Structures are given as C-alpha cells and as structure tokens.
Amino acid sequence: MANITEMAVTASELDDEGYKSQTIVVRREPWWRHPTLIFVLKSTAINFILPFINGVMLGFGEIAANELAFRFGWFGLSRASSVTALGLRGSVPASATATYKSVTEKELAALNKKDDVLALEKNRNAEL
C-alpha cells in the first residue's frame, strides 16, 4: 500500500540488565483517508445533502403533477386563460368553486349595475 506511511519509533527502556530498545511501527494514513474525516463527510452528506435533494425532487414532482392536472383537466381542473386566472378581467375562472362563482358573479353584477348607473348620469348631465 503506497498511500500508507510507516514510521518506526524507537523507545528505550531501562531494565535490570541495562538499556533495552524496542521498535514500534506506527502506520499513518494520509489526511484524506482519516476515519474521522470520512465519518464527518458521510454524516454531513446523509443529514444535509440528501434531504435537500429529496426536497428538490418533491417540489418538481408537485409542479409536474399540478401542470398535468390542469393541462388534461383531471379532477375537473382547468384554466380559462392566463389573464382571467390573474383576476384582471371581470370573469370567473372555470376551476372556481360554486360558492366562489356565485359570490363573484353577484359582485360583478353589482359593479356593472353601478357602472351603468354612473354612465346614465353622465349622459343626463351631458344633455343638460
């Protein structure tokens, strides 16, 4: 194994007979193969990176399902037009609930009636 460095350390020990030396071989791995570093990288990937990827995939799935449901009219969903869906025109989107439709249509009718009354008053004032 070329990546593992072997380092010999000589320790001297005083014995009854005099000095006796012992050689201890210490194997040192490079910093990038250190078990603690590998553990930290693995736990970081599992706890931070994988949940992020999971969230991105769930988000894309929701967007795709929403688009498919509206495009193919599943569950009675549809889009009238982009302008109508934004509420810039005086009509109710086709995907609205019955209660929302009835309330909105009543409000629109009242606003149209008010506009008609104002237009009639303007015409009368213009005639005088």
C-alpha positions as CSV (number, residue, x, y, z in Angstrom):
1,M,0.0,0.0,0.0
2,A,1.7,3.1,-1.3
3,N,-0.7,5.5,0.5
4,I,0.1,4.3,4.0
5,T,3.3,5.7,5.5
6,E,5.1,3.6,8.0
7,M,7.1,5.3,10.7
8,A,9.4,3.5,13.0
9,V,9.7,4.8,16.5
10,T,12.4,3.5,18.8
11,A,11.7,3.6,22.5
12,S,14.4,3.0,25.1
13,E,13.5,1.3,28.4
14,L,15.7,0.9,31.4
15,D,15.8,-2.7,32.5
16,D,17.8,-4.5,35.3
17,E,20.2,-5.7,32.7
18,G,20.8,-2.2,31.2
19,Y,19.1,-0.4,28.2
20,K,16.8,-2.5,26.1
21,S,15.4,-0.9,22.9
22,Q,12.0,-1.7,21.4
23,T,10.9,-0.7,17.9
24,I,7.2,0.2,17.4
25,V,5.8,0.5,13.9
26,V,3.2,3.3,13.6
27,R,1.1,3.3,10.4
28,R,-0.1,6.7,9.4
29,E,-2.8,7.2,6.7
30,P,-3.0,10.4,4.6
31,W,-5.3,13.1,5.9
32,W,-8.0,12.4,3.2
33,R,-8.3,8.8,4.3
34,H,-8.5,9.5,8.0
35,P,-11.5,7.7,9.6
36,T,-12.8,10.7,11.4
37,L,-12.8,12.9,8.2
38,I,-14.6,10.1,6.3
39,F,-17.2,9.8,9.1
40,V,-17.8,13.6,9.1
41,L,-18.2,13.7,5.4
42,K,-20.6,10.7,5.4
43,S,-22.8,12.2,8.2
44,T,-22.9,15.6,6.5
45,A,-24.0,14.0,3.3
46,I,-26.7,12.0,4.9
47,N,-28.0,14.8,7.1
48,F,-27.8,17.8,4.8
49,I,-27.3,16.9,1.2
50,L,-29.8,14.0,0.8
51,P,-32.7,15.9,2.4
52,F,-32.0,18.9,0.1
53,I,-32.1,16.6,-3.0
54,N,-35.3,15.0,-1.6
55,G,-37.0,18.4,-1.2
56,V,-36.0,19.4,-4.8
57,M,-37.4,16.2,-6.2
58,L,-40.6,16.6,-4.2
59,G,-41.0,20.2,-5.4
60,F,-40.5,19.2,-9.1
61,G,-43.0,16.4,-8.7
62,E,-45.6,18.7,-7.3
63,I,-45.1,21.2,-10.1
64,A,-45.3,18.5,-12.7
65,A,-48.5,17.0,-11.2
66,N,-50.1,20.4,-11.0
67,E,-49.3,21.2,-14.6
68,L,-50.6,17.8,-15.8
69,A,-53.8,18.1,-13.8
70,F,-54.6,21.5,-15.3
71,R,-53.4,20.6,-18.8
72,F,-55.5,17.4,-19.1
73,G,-58.4,18.6,-16.9
74,W,-58.1,15.9,-14.3
75,F,-60.5,16.3,-11.3
76,G,-62.4,19.0,-13.1
77,L,-59.5,21.4,-13.1
78,S,-58.9,23.8,-16.0
79,R,-57.5,27.2,-16.7
80,A,-59.7,29.7,-18.6
81,S,-56.8,31.9,-19.6
82,S,-53.8,33.4,-18.0
83,V,-55.3,36.9,-17.8
84,T,-58.6,35.6,-16.3
85,A,-56.7,33.5,-13.8
86,L,-54.9,36.6,-12.6
87,G,-58.2,38.3,-12.0
88,L,-57.6,41.2,-14.4
89,R,-60.9,40.7,-16.2
90,G,-64.4,40.5,-14.9
91,S,-65.0,36.8,-15.3
92,V,-64.7,33.8,-13.0
93,P,-62.1,31.1,-13.8
94,A,-63.6,27.7,-14.8
95,S,-61.8,26.0,-11.9
96,A,-63.5,28.1,-9.2
97,T,-65.8,26.5,-6.6
98,A,-69.6,27.0,-6.9
99,T,-69.7,29.3,-3.9
100,Y,-66.9,31.4,-5.1
101,K,-68.6,31.6,-8.6
102,S,-71.9,32.8,-7.2
103,V,-70.4,35.4,-4.8
104,T,-68.1,36.7,-7.5
105,E,-70.9,36.9,-10.1
106,K,-73.1,38.8,-7.7
107,E,-70.3,41.3,-7.0
108,L,-69.6,41.7,-10.7
109,A,-73.3,42.2,-11.5
110,A,-73.5,44.9,-8.7
111,L,-70.4,46.6,-10.1
112,N,-71.7,46.5,-13.7
113,K,-75.1,47.9,-12.5
114,K,-73.2,50.7,-10.7
115,D,-71.2,51.5,-13.8
116,D,-74.3,51.6,-15.9
117,V,-76.0,54.0,-13.4
118,L,-72.9,56.2,-13.5
119,A,-72.8,56.2,-17.3
120,L,-76.5,57.1,-17.4
121,E,-75.9,60.0,-15.0
122,K,-73.0,61.2,-17.2
123,N,-75.3,61.1,-20.3
124,R,-78.0,63.1,-18.5
125,N,-75.5,65.7,-17.3
126,A,-74.1,66.0,-20.8
127,E,-77.6,66.5,-22.2
128,L,-78.4,69.4,-19.8
